[in-house]
Amino acid sequence: MSITMTQDRRANPKDPNAGQHAQDMTDLQATAATLLLRSNRLSVSLILELLDIGDAQFRELSKCNEEIARLLDQRRRGELQIEEPELKACPGCSEWFIPYAGQRCCSDECYRIASIRT
């Protein structure tokens, strides 16, 4: 029921926060579109489907957001580069791994081992 109420509040023009909800959603969609467009493995139509937005709304996003427009131009010209992940040696087990975010070790156990060593 709370989901329906939230959706109804966003759609309700009498809601004083309706504009803010719409802006937050647009910002979220623009950020998600920017991240998804960086991958040349995903088609634009699949990205639109994942974002659950239509062509017209996506065109508006690309007009308002320079990063989206730049990524679309790079895709059209075939200049989108695949960013290779950086490998890092785990201080716990010395094995190579691809860190996620600020991850220092390949696993929680290796993190504990590295903490004991230091």
C-alpha positions as CSV (number, residue, x, y, z in Angstrom):
1,M,0.0,0.0,0.0
2,S,2.9,2.4,0.7
3,I,4.2,1.8,-2.8
4,T,0.9,2.8,-4.3
5,M,0.7,5.9,-2.1
6,T,4.2,7.0,-3.1
7,Q,3.4,6.6,-6.8
8,D,0.1,8.4,-6.3
9,R,1.8,11.3,-4.5
10,R,4.3,11.6,-7.4
11,A,1.5,11.7,-9.9
12,N,-0.7,14.0,-7.9
13,P,-0.3,17.6,-9.2
14,K,-1.5,19.0,-5.8
15,D,1.4,17.5,-4.0
16,P,3.9,20.3,-3.2
17,N,6.8,17.8,-3.4
18,A,5.7,16.3,-6.8
19,G,8.2,18.5,-8.7
20,Q,11.1,17.4,-6.4
21,H,10.1,13.7,-6.8
22,A,10.2,14.1,-10.6
23,Q,13.5,15.9,-10.5
24,D,15.0,13.2,-8.2
25,M,13.8,10.6,-10.6
26,T,15.3,12.4,-13.6
27,D,18.6,12.8,-11.8
28,L,18.6,9.1,-10.9
29,Q,17.8,8.1,-14.5
30,A,20.5,10.4,-15.9
31,T,23.1,8.9,-13.5
32,A,22.0,5.4,-14.4
33,A,22.0,6.2,-18.1
34,T,25.5,7.6,-17.9
35,L,26.8,4.5,-16.2
36,L,25.0,2.1,-18.6
37,L,26.0,4.0,-21.7
38,R,29.7,3.5,-20.8
39,S,29.4,-0.2,-21.6
40,N,29.5,-0.9,-25.3
41,R,28.2,-4.3,-24.6
42,L,24.7,-2.9,-23.9
43,S,22.5,-1.6,-26.8
44,V,20.7,1.7,-26.3
45,S,17.4,0.0,-26.7
46,L,18.3,-2.4,-23.8
47,I,19.4,0.6,-21.7
48,L,16.1,2.2,-22.3
49,E,14.3,-1.0,-21.3
50,L,16.4,-1.3,-18.1
51,L,15.7,2.3,-17.2
52,D,12.0,1.9,-18.1
53,I,11.9,5.1,-20.1
54,G,10.7,5.9,-23.6
55,D,12.5,7.4,-26.5
56,A,11.1,10.9,-26.0
57,Q,12.2,11.0,-22.3
58,F,15.6,9.7,-23.2
59,R,16.0,12.4,-25.9
60,E,15.1,15.0,-23.3
61,L,17.7,13.5,-20.9
62,S,20.4,13.6,-23.6
63,K,19.5,17.3,-24.4
64,C,19.8,18.2,-20.7
65,N,22.8,16.1,-19.8
66,E,26.1,16.8,-21.7
67,E,27.7,13.5,-20.5
68,I,24.9,11.4,-22.0
69,A,25.1,13.4,-25.3
70,R,28.9,12.9,-25.3
71,L,28.6,9.1,-24.7
72,L,26.0,8.8,-27.4
73,D,28.3,10.6,-29.9
74,Q,31.2,8.3,-28.9
75,R,28.9,5.3,-29.5
76,R,27.8,6.5,-32.9
77,R,31.4,7.1,-34.0
78,G,32.6,3.7,-32.5
79,E,35.1,5.5,-30.2
80,L,33.7,4.1,-26.9
81,Q,36.7,2.5,-25.2
82,I,36.4,-0.5,-23.0
83,E,38.0,0.2,-19.6
84,E,40.0,-2.7,-18.5
85,P,39.8,-3.5,-14.8
86,E,42.9,-3.0,-12.7
87,L,44.3,-6.1,-11.1
88,K,45.6,-5.8,-7.5
89,A,47.6,-8.3,-5.4
90,C,45.7,-9.3,-2.2
91,P,47.8,-8.5,0.9
92,G,46.2,-11.5,2.7
93,C,46.9,-14.3,0.2
94,S,49.0,-12.6,-2.5
95,E,46.6,-13.7,-5.3
96,W,45.5,-11.3,-8.0
97,F,41.9,-10.0,-7.9
98,I,39.8,-7.2,-9.3
99,P,38.9,-4.8,-6.5
100,Y,35.3,-3.6,-6.2
101,A,35.1,0.0,-5.0
102,G,37.7,0.6,-2.3
103,Q,38.2,-3.1,-1.6
104,R,41.7,-3.8,-0.2
105,C,41.6,-7.6,-0.1
106,C,39.9,-10.3,-2.2
107,S,37.8,-11.7,0.7
108,D,36.7,-11.0,4.2
109,E,39.0,-13.8,5.5
110,C,42.0,-12.2,3.7
111,Y,41.1,-8.9,5.2
112,R,41.3,-10.4,8.6
113,I,44.6,-12.0,7.8
114,A,46.0,-8.8,6.5
115,S,44.7,-6.9,9.6
116,I,46.6,-9.4,11.8
117,R,49.8,-9.0,9.8
118,T,49.8,-5.2,10.0
